[in-house]
């Protein structure tokens, strides 16, 4: 399965990709997992590295983001099981607003989608503004990106990008009333109609 997960910060992307990765490993399905498209990268970098990344000039941030997004097109093409959290759509929303405001680089998110494999699934995770703000207060990220006052606008932008995306296989899950431990089961149940024959047969075999 090739899956691109998008949604406002605190909607549940990392919770789901971590759960999917663990589920796969327990059944011999090794997902190539990339959850490092947010600046600063909280997947591989130390706190010092993260602070250094935040301090980069806007032009370097944009260049780095563009390079890693195009690199991961190759990852998606050459790995049958891929989890990309945020990826090109998150960059299209967060980049101009938070990483390099005032720099008018042309958007390229639709062009990226023409190079993704046809079986790619786009998942939008949503939650109500009240729930997102509550999660921010209860479990704040060390280097949070989206301020509390931006939650509504960022959520609207993710919805608009989801609708505009050229990825044909799409799924939306509202996590507002879902416990973290229930998110994986909800996804597994709802994604089945979008899976190709290869994944359906493998998933039935591994249980």
N, C-alpha and C positions, 0 to 999 in steps of 0.2 A: 504494500500500500504506500502510495505517495500522498502525503498530507501536508497542506499549508494551513496553519492555524493563525487566525488574526483576531483582534479585539483590543479594546482599551486595556491599558495596564490594570491589573487586579481582576480581570475577567476570568482568569483560570487557565491561561495557556500553559504555563510552566507546570501547573498541577497535572494537567492532562498529558502532556508529553512525557513527563516523568513516569506517570502511571502506565502509559502505553509502552514505554521502553521496558519497564519492569515486567509487564505482562508478556511482551515479546520474548525477552530473554528466558523467561521460565518455560517457554514453549519452542525454543530453538529459532525464533524469528529475531534477527538482530537488526534493529532499526538504526540507520545512520541519523543521529539526532543532532540538530543544530538549533540552539536556543541562544544565539549570541548576536542578534542583529540590532539590539538596542545599545545606545551609547550612554554609559560605558558598558562594555561587555561584562556581564556578571556570571558568565559560564566558565571562563578559563582564567581570568585575570585576578591578580592579587589586588587588595585595596590600593596600594601605591600605584599599580599599573592603571587601575580604574581612574584614579585622580589625574594621572598623566594623560589619559585618553580624553577626559573632560576638558583639559587645558589646551588641547590641540587647536590650531586655527581652524575656522569654519571651512576653508577651502580643502584642507587636509582631511577633515572629517567627511566631507562629501565625497572626495576621491576614494577614501578607504571604503566607505559604504558601497559605492558603485562597484568597486573592484570585487568586494566579497559577494555581492549579490550576483554578478555575472559569473563568478567562480562557482557558485552553488547551482547554477543551471547545469553545469557539468556533473555535479554531484547527483542532482535529480535524474539526469539522463542515464547515469551509469550505476545507480543503486535502486533496486526494485522496492526497497522498503526505506522510506525517508520521512522524517518529521522535521518540518521547517517552521519554527515558531516566529511569527511576525513577518519575516522575509521582505519581499518587495513592497507589499502594501503598507506595512508598518513604516517602512522607510519613506514612502511617498507622503505619509501623514506627519510623522514625527520630524523628518529631516528639515523641511522648510520652516517649521514652527519652532523647533527646539535646538537643532544642531547647527544650522547655518541660516538663520533668519536674515532676510534682505538679499540673499543671493538667489538670483532667478535662473537656476539651471532648468533646462527643459525636462518635463516629466517623461518617464520611460516605463512605467509599470505595465501598461498594456502590451508594449513590445516584448517585455520579459515573458509575458504569458503565452506568446506565440511560440516560444521555445520550450515550454514545459511539456512533458509527456502527456498524451491524451487521457491517461487514467488518473491524472492528478485530481485530488479532491480539495476543495476550498471550504474550510470550516470557520464560521464566524461565531465566536463566543461573546455573549452579551450579558449584561447585568444592569439592574436599575442604578441610577446615579446614587441613590441612598445606600445601596449595598456596596457599591464601589468605594464610596467614602468611608463606610464603616470598616471595610477591609483595609483601607489605607491607615486608619487609626489603630486597628488591632494588630496588623502585621506589616508595618511599614518596611519598604525596601531600603536597603542601605543607600542606594543612589536612585531614588525615584525620578521618573521622567515627567509624568503628567501631574500638574498641580490640581488640587481639589476643585478649583473654580473652572477648570477646563474640561471636566468629565463629560458634560453634556455635549459640547462641541466635538470633542474627539470621538465620542460614541457615534454621533451623527456622521462624521467623516468615514468611520469604518463601515457603517451601514451603506453609505453612498458608494464606497469603493467595492464593497461586496456585490452590490447590484450591478455596478458597471463592469466588473471583472469578466474577462473572456473565458475564464475557466468554466467549463460546462457543468461539472459535477459539484454541486454546492449543498451545504448543510449549515443550519443555524441552530445553536443551542443556547437557551437562556439559563445561566447558572445562578440566578438570583436566589432561588429556593433550593438549590442543590448543595448537599454537603460535599466536601472534597472527595470523600470515599465513594460517593455515588456517581461522580462525574464520568468515570471510566465506563461503568455499566450502561449509563444513559447513552454515551457515545457509541458503544459497541452495538447497542440495539438499533440506534437510528441510522448508523452508517451503512448497514448491510445492503440496502437497495442501491447504493452507489458503488459497491465493490465489483471488481471484474471477476471473471470465472476463476482465475488463478487464486485470488485471495479467498474467495468463498470456499473453494475446495480445501485450501490449506487451513483456514480457520475451523472448518468442520472437522478436519482431521486432528487438530491439536486440542480442540474443545475450549 
